[in-house]
Amino acid sequence: MDRKYVIVYQMGRVGSSLIYNSFNNQELKVFHTHYLNKKEIREIKEYASSKKLPLDFKRIMDHRYEAFLFVDNMIKENSKKTYFVITVVRDPISVIISYFFMYFSLEGIRKKSIKRVKGRRSNDKVIPIEDLKKKFLNTIKNYKSVFKNNNILDRAKSYYLQFPLNFFDIEMKNSLGIDVYKIPFDNEKGYNIYKNEKVKILLLKYEVMFDNIEENINNFLDIDNFRLKDVRSRRTKSKNRYYHYQEFIKDIVIPDEVLKYYYSSKYVKHFYSEEEIKSFYEKWGKRGLV
């Protein structure tokens, strides 16, 4: 039987690793990548080569570059095959905060404790949650200037501030030839399917996808054995980081200027209803006003 090729291809911090690691079907060949745009991946590779980066970060970037090359060559060599792509959208502020935690983890958060988790060793260094919040708010102030800076190191460092808003134009449209903005998103279903002669794409909305993700993926791939792994096991493996994150988001207030910028974007207005956008303001803003 001819194996189906599945590419979990998305902006990151949207549950894609969970989806990818849940596949256990010998009839599928599954890949996972955030990048298929040659220009962007080359700049990321250049960034990863910098001596200023932690070793763990370099290894991650090198791995992503190798994954890109493999998937890109595979598509070229098997041009007659149809590729099944799974991608996910998510509230951009949630994506950015999650990216912040990932990058900050590589700088040392995993090696230190934040005052919150029981059982920490007495000699652990403590990073107060309020200090993390200040660091994040200072970072997010650069949301408008990410692509204006010609220095690749500076741009790449804050790249994730714009990536959620631009992923479908910079990445998917350029690499796969599909413009998801041309078709209205079905908020009632919580997913859409797009296709051309080369690919078929299942686009899921993170906020509701766990309600019926197994059914949607099974139907999309015409299989019956996709089962989502227990997310609780992942939380157990990174218990400290999970509690750090929960404590961080509990009462952080994002400036109105920043909220208006993200929630008036083409990306948010296309994939989210007015009610959903209002709920985002209420979640992250100090007054809950749209």
The 8 nearest C-alpha neighbors of each residue, nearest first, counted from 0:
[[1, 2, 26, 3, 27, 25, 28, 4],
 [2, 0, 3, 26, 27, 4, 80, 28],
 [3, 1, 26, 27, 0, 4, 28, 25],
 [2, 4, 27, 28, 5, 1, 26, 82],
 [3, 5, 28, 82, 27, 29, 83, 2],
 [4, 6, 29, 83, 84, 28, 82, 30],
 [5, 7, 30, 84, 8, 31, 29, 83],
 [8, 6, 31, 85, 84, 30, 86, 32],
 [9, 7, 32, 86, 33, 6, 31, 85],
 [10, 8, 86, 33, 11, 87, 7, 32],
 [9, 11, 33, 166, 163, 162, 12, 8],
 [10, 12, 13, 9, 33, 15, 14, 94],
 [13, 11, 94, 14, 97, 98, 10, 15],
 [14, 12, 11, 15, 87, 89, 205, 88],
 [15, 13, 17, 16, 12, 18, 11, 205],
 [14, 16, 18, 17, 13, 19, 7, 11],
 [17, 15, 19, 18, 14, 20, 31, 13],
 [16, 18, 20, 15, 14, 19, 21, 228],
 [19, 17, 15, 21, 16, 20, 14, 227],
 [18, 20, 16, 21, 17, 22, 15, 7],
 [21, 19, 17, 22, 18, 16, 228, 23],
 [22, 20, 18, 227, 228, 19, 17, 226],
 [23, 21, 20, 19, 24, 225, 18, 226],
 [24, 22, 21, 25, 225, 20, 224, 27],
 [23, 25, 26, 27, 22, 224, 225, 28],
 [24, 26, 27, 23, 28, 2, 22, 29],
 [25, 27, 2, 24, 3, 28, 0, 1],
 [28, 26, 3, 2, 25, 24, 4, 29],
 [27, 29, 4, 5, 3, 2, 30, 26],
 [28, 30, 5, 6, 4, 27, 31, 19],
 [31, 29, 6, 7, 5, 32, 28, 70],
 [30, 32, 7, 6, 8, 19, 29, 33],
 [31, 33, 8, 34, 7, 66, 67, 63],
 [34, 32, 9, 8, 10, 11, 35, 31],
 [33, 35, 32, 36, 67, 40, 170, 8],
 [36, 34, 174, 67, 37, 170, 71, 33],
 [35, 37, 170, 39, 174, 38, 34, 40],
 [38, 36, 40, 39, 41, 35, 34, 174],
 [37, 39, 41, 40, 36, 42, 43, 35],
 [38, 40, 42, 41, 36, 37, 43, 34],
 [41, 39, 43, 37, 42, 38, 44, 36],
 [40, 42, 44, 38, 43, 39, 37, 45],
 [43, 41, 45, 39, 44, 40, 46, 38],
 [42, 44, 40, 46, 45, 41, 47, 39],
 [45, 43, 47, 41, 42, 46, 40, 48],
 [46, 44, 42, 48, 43, 47, 41, 49],
 [45, 47, 43, 44, 48, 49, 152, 42],
 [48, 46, 57, 44, 45, 49, 60, 43],
 [49, 47, 45, 46, 44, 50, 57, 52],
 [50, 48, 51, 47, 46, 52, 45, 152],
 [49, 51, 52, 48, 53, 47, 54, 57],
 [52, 50, 49, 53, 48, 47, 152, 46],
 [51, 53, 50, 49, 54, 56, 57, 47],
 [54, 52, 56, 55, 57, 51, 106, 105],
 [53, 55, 57, 56, 58, 52, 59, 50],
 [56, 54, 58, 57, 53, 59, 105, 52],
 [55, 57, 59, 53, 54, 58, 60, 52],
 [58, 56, 47, 54, 60, 59, 55, 61],
 [57, 59, 61, 55, 56, 60, 62, 54],
 [58, 60, 62, 56, 57, 61, 63, 55],
 [59, 61, 63, 57, 62, 58, 47, 64],
 [62, 60, 58, 64, 63, 59, 57, 65],
 [61, 63, 59, 65, 60, 64, 58, 66],
 [64, 62, 66, 60, 65, 61, 67, 59],
 [63, 65, 67, 61, 66, 62, 60, 68],
 [64, 66, 62, 68, 67, 63, 61, 69],
 [67, 65, 63, 69, 64, 68, 62, 70],
 [66, 68, 64, 70, 65, 69, 35, 71],
 [69, 67, 71, 65, 66, 70, 72, 64],
 [68, 70, 66, 72, 67, 71, 73, 65],
 [71, 69, 73, 67, 72, 68, 66, 74],
 [70, 72, 68, 74, 73, 69, 67, 75],
 [73, 71, 75, 69, 74, 70, 68, 76],
 [72, 74, 70, 76, 71, 75, 69, 77],
 [75, 73, 77, 71, 72, 76, 78, 70],
 [76, 74, 72, 78, 73, 77, 71, 70],
 [75, 77, 73, 74, 78, 72, 79, 71],
 [78, 76, 74, 79, 75, 80, 73, 72],
 [77, 79, 75, 80, 74, 76, 197, 81],
 [80, 78, 77, 81, 197, 76, 196, 74],
 [79, 81, 78, 77, 82, 197, 74, 4],
 [82, 80, 197, 198, 83, 79, 199, 196],
 [83, 81, 198, 4, 5, 199, 84, 80],
 [82, 84, 5, 199, 198, 200, 4, 6],
 [83, 85, 200, 6, 5, 7, 199, 201],
 [84, 86, 7, 201, 200, 8, 202, 6],
 [85, 87, 202, 9, 8, 7, 201, 203],
 [86, 88, 203, 202, 204, 9, 205, 13],
 [89, 87, 204, 205, 203, 13, 86, 90],
 [88, 90, 205, 91, 204, 13, 94, 87],
 [89, 91, 93, 92, 94, 88, 267, 279],
 [92, 90, 94, 93, 163, 89, 95, 261],
 [93, 91, 95, 94, 90, 96, 261, 258],
 [94, 92, 96, 91, 90, 95, 97, 89],
 [93, 95, 91, 97, 92, 96, 12, 98],
 [96, 94, 98, 92, 97, 93, 160, 99],
 [97, 95, 99, 93, 98, 94, 92, 100],
 [96, 98, 94, 100, 99, 95, 12, 93],
 [99, 97, 101, 95, 100, 96, 94, 102],
 [100, 98, 96, 97, 102, 101, 103, 95],
 [99, 101, 103, 97, 98, 102, 104, 96],
 [100, 102, 98, 104, 99, 103, 97, 105],
 [103, 101, 105, 104, 99, 100, 98, 106],
 [102, 104, 106, 100, 105, 101, 99, 108],
 [105, 103, 108, 101, 107, 106, 102, 109],
 [104, 106, 102, 103, 107, 56, 55, 101],
 [107, 105, 103, 104, 108, 102, 53, 109],
 [106, 108, 110, 104, 109, 105, 111, 103],
 [107, 109, 104, 111, 110, 103, 106, 105],
 [110, 108, 107, 104, 111, 240, 112, 105],
 [109, 111, 107, 108, 112, 104, 123, 124],
 [112, 110, 108, 124, 109, 123, 125, 107],
 [113, 111, 125, 123, 124, 114, 126, 119],
 [112, 114, 126, 125, 115, 127, 243, 128],
 [113, 115, 125, 116, 127, 112, 126, 128],
 [114, 116, 113, 117, 243, 242, 246, 112],
 [117, 115, 114, 239, 119, 118, 242, 113],
 [116, 118, 119, 115, 114, 239, 120, 112],
 [117, 119, 120, 116, 121, 115, 112, 239],
 [120, 118, 117, 116, 121, 112, 123, 114],
 [121, 119, 122, 123, 118, 112, 124, 117],
 [120, 122, 123, 119, 124, 118, 125, 112],
 [121, 123, 120, 124, 119, 125, 111, 112],
 [124, 122, 120, 121, 111, 112, 125, 119],
 [123, 125, 111, 112, 122, 126, 113, 121],
 [124, 126, 113, 112, 114, 127, 123, 111],
 [125, 127, 113, 128, 112, 124, 130, 114],
 [128, 126, 130, 129, 113, 125, 114, 131],
 [127, 129, 131, 130, 247, 132, 126, 113],
 [128, 130, 132, 127, 131, 133, 247, 126],
 [131, 129, 133, 127, 132, 128, 134, 126],
 [132, 130, 134, 128, 129, 133, 135, 127],
 [131, 133, 129, 135, 130, 134, 136, 128],
 [134, 132, 130, 136, 135, 131, 137, 129],
 [133, 135, 131, 137, 132, 136, 130, 138],
 [134, 136, 138, 132, 137, 133, 139, 131],
 [137, 135, 133, 139, 138, 134, 132, 140],
 [138, 136, 134, 135, 140, 139, 133, 141],
 [139, 137, 135, 136, 140, 141, 134, 157],
 [138, 140, 136, 141, 142, 137, 135, 160],
 [141, 139, 138, 137, 142, 136, 257, 143],
 [142, 140, 139, 144, 143, 138, 145, 157],
 [141, 143, 139, 140, 160, 144, 145, 161],
 [144, 142, 141, 145, 140, 146, 147, 161],
 [145, 143, 147, 141, 146, 142, 148, 154],
 [146, 144, 154, 147, 143, 142, 148, 157],
 [145, 147, 148, 144, 154, 149, 143, 158],
 [148, 146, 144, 145, 149, 154, 143, 150],
 [147, 149, 150, 146, 154, 145, 144, 153],
 [150, 148, 151, 147, 154, 146, 153, 152],
 [149, 151, 153, 148, 152, 154, 155, 147],
 [152, 150, 154, 153, 155, 149, 46, 42],
 [153, 151, 155, 154, 150, 46, 156, 49],
 [152, 154, 156, 150, 151, 155, 157, 148],
 [155, 153, 151, 156, 145, 152, 157, 158],
 [154, 156, 158, 152, 157, 153, 151, 46],
 [155, 157, 153, 154, 158, 152, 159, 151],
 [156, 158, 155, 159, 154, 160, 145, 153],
 [159, 157, 155, 160, 154, 156, 161, 162],
 [158, 160, 162, 161, 157, 95, 98, 163],
 [161, 159, 158, 142, 157, 162, 95, 139],
 [162, 160, 159, 164, 163, 158, 165, 142],
 [161, 163, 159, 165, 166, 164, 160, 158],
 [164, 162, 166, 165, 161, 91, 10, 159],
 [165, 163, 162, 266, 161, 166, 264, 91],
 [166, 164, 162, 168, 163, 167, 169, 161],
 [165, 167, 170, 169, 162, 168, 163, 164],
 [166, 168, 171, 170, 165, 169, 172, 179],
 [169, 167, 172, 165, 166, 170, 171, 173],
 [170, 168, 166, 165, 167, 173, 171, 172],
 [171, 169, 166, 36, 167, 173, 168, 172],
 [170, 172, 167, 174, 175, 173, 168, 169],
 [171, 173, 176, 177, 168, 178, 175, 174],
 [174, 172, 171, 170, 176, 175, 169, 36],
 [173, 175, 171, 36, 172, 35, 170, 176],
 [176, 174, 171, 172, 177, 173, 198, 197],
 [177, 175, 172, 173, 174, 178, 171, 195],
 [176, 178, 172, 175, 179, 171, 195, 194],
 [179, 177, 172, 180, 181, 176, 168, 167],
 [180, 178, 181, 182, 177, 167, 193, 172],
 [181, 179, 178, 182, 183, 269, 184, 266],
 [180, 182, 179, 178, 183, 177, 184, 269],
 [181, 183, 180, 179, 184, 178, 193, 191],
 [184, 182, 185, 181, 180, 269, 270, 179],
 [183, 185, 270, 186, 191, 182, 269, 190],
 [186, 184, 187, 188, 189, 190, 191, 183],
 [187, 185, 189, 188, 184, 271, 272, 190],
 [186, 188, 185, 189, 190, 184, 272, 207],
 [189, 187, 186, 190, 185, 191, 184, 207],
 [188, 190, 186, 187, 204, 185, 203, 207],
 [191, 189, 203, 202, 188, 204, 185, 192],
 [192, 190, 202, 201, 184, 185, 193, 203],
 [191, 193, 201, 200, 202, 194, 190, 199],
 [194, 192, 200, 199, 191, 201, 195, 179],
 [195, 193, 199, 198, 200, 192, 196, 177],
 [194, 196, 197, 198, 199, 193, 177, 176],
 [195, 197, 198, 194, 81, 199, 79, 80],
 [198, 196, 81, 195, 82, 80, 199, 78],
 [199, 197, 82, 81, 194, 195, 83, 196],
 [198, 200, 194, 83, 193, 84, 82, 195],
 [199, 201, 84, 193, 192, 85, 83, 194],
 [202, 200, 192, 85, 191, 84, 86, 203],
 [201, 203, 86, 191, 190, 87, 85, 200],
 [204, 202, 190, 87, 208, 205, 86, 189],
 [205, 203, 88, 208, 189, 206, 87, 207],
 [204, 206, 208, 89, 207, 88, 87, 203],
 [205, 207, 204, 208, 89, 209, 90, 88],
 [208, 206, 205, 209, 210, 204, 189, 211],
 [207, 209, 205, 212, 210, 204, 203, 206],
 [208, 210, 212, 211, 207, 205, 206, 213],
 [211, 209, 208, 207, 212, 213, 206, 214],
 [212, 210, 209, 214, 213, 208, 215, 207],
 [211, 213, 209, 215, 208, 214, 216, 210],
 [214, 212, 216, 215, 211, 226, 217, 225],
 [213, 215, 217, 211, 212, 216, 218, 225],
 [216, 214, 212, 218, 213, 217, 219, 211],
 [217, 215, 219, 213, 218, 214, 212, 220],
 [216, 218, 222, 214, 220, 223, 219, 215],
 [219, 217, 221, 215, 216, 220, 214, 222],
 [218, 220, 216, 217, 221, 215, 201, 222],
 [219, 221, 217, 222, 218, 216, 83, 3],
 [222, 220, 218, 217, 219, 223, 216, 224],
 [223, 221, 217, 220, 224, 218, 225, 219],
 [224, 222, 217, 225, 221, 218, 214, 220],
 [223, 225, 222, 226, 217, 24, 23, 213],
 [226, 224, 213, 217, 223, 22, 227, 21],
 [227, 225, 213, 224, 21, 228, 22, 23],
 [228, 226, 21, 229, 213, 225, 18, 17],
 [229, 227, 21, 230, 226, 17, 20, 18],
 [228, 230, 231, 232, 227, 233, 17, 21],
 [231, 229, 233, 232, 228, 234, 17, 227],
 [230, 232, 234, 233, 229, 235, 228, 236],
 [233, 231, 235, 230, 234, 229, 236, 228],
 [234, 232, 236, 230, 231, 235, 237, 229],
 [233, 235, 231, 237, 238, 232, 236, 241],
 [234, 236, 238, 232, 233, 237, 231, 241],
 [235, 237, 233, 234, 238, 232, 239, 231],
 [238, 236, 234, 235, 240, 239, 241, 233],
 [237, 239, 235, 241, 234, 240, 236, 242],
 [240, 238, 242, 241, 237, 243, 116, 112],
 [239, 241, 243, 237, 242, 238, 244, 109],
 [242, 240, 238, 244, 243, 239, 237, 234],
 [241, 243, 245, 244, 239, 240, 246, 238],
 [244, 242, 240, 246, 241, 245, 247, 239],
 [243, 245, 247, 241, 242, 246, 240, 248],
 [246, 244, 242, 247, 248, 243, 249, 241],
 [245, 247, 243, 249, 244, 248, 242, 128],
 [246, 248, 244, 245, 249, 243, 128, 251],
 [249, 247, 251, 245, 250, 246, 244, 96],
 [250, 248, 246, 247, 245, 251, 244, 252],
 [251, 249, 248, 252, 247, 246, 283, 282],
 [250, 252, 248, 249, 253, 247, 283, 132],
 [253, 251, 283, 284, 285, 250, 254, 282],
 [252, 254, 283, 284, 255, 251, 258, 257],
 [255, 253, 257, 256, 252, 258, 284, 285],
 [256, 254, 258, 257, 259, 253, 284, 285],
 [257, 255, 259, 254, 258, 260, 253, 261],
 [256, 258, 260, 255, 254, 259, 261, 253],
 [259, 257, 255, 261, 260, 256, 262, 254],
 [260, 258, 262, 256, 257, 261, 263, 255],
 [259, 261, 257, 258, 263, 262, 256, 264],
 [262, 260, 264, 258, 263, 259, 257, 91],
 [263, 261, 259, 264, 267, 260, 258, 276],
 [262, 264, 261, 260, 259, 268, 265, 267],
 [265, 263, 266, 261, 262, 267, 268, 260],
 [264, 266, 268, 267, 269, 263, 164, 262],
 [265, 267, 264, 269, 164, 268, 270, 165],
 [266, 268, 269, 270, 264, 271, 265, 262],
 [269, 267, 265, 271, 266, 270, 264, 263],
 [268, 270, 266, 267, 271, 265, 184, 180],
 [269, 271, 267, 268, 184, 266, 272, 186],
 [272, 270, 268, 267, 275, 269, 276, 273],
 [271, 273, 275, 274, 276, 270, 268, 186],
 [274, 272, 276, 275, 277, 271, 268, 278],
 [275, 273, 277, 272, 276, 278, 271, 279],
 [274, 276, 278, 272, 277, 273, 271, 279],
 [277, 275, 279, 273, 278, 274, 272, 271],
 [276, 278, 274, 280, 279, 275, 289, 273],
 [277, 279, 281, 275, 276, 280, 282, 274],
 [280, 278, 282, 276, 281, 277, 283, 275],
 [281, 279, 284, 277, 287, 278, 282, 283],
 [280, 282, 287, 278, 279, 284, 283, 277],
 [283, 281, 279, 280, 278, 284, 287, 285],
 [282, 284, 280, 252, 253, 281, 279, 285],
 [285, 283, 280, 287, 252, 281, 253, 286],
 [284, 286, 252, 287, 283, 281, 253, 254],
 [287, 285, 288, 284, 281, 280, 289, 255],
 [286, 288, 281, 280, 284, 285, 289, 282],
 [289, 287, 286, 280, 281, 277, 284, 285],
 [288, 277, 280, 287, 259, 276, 281, 286]]
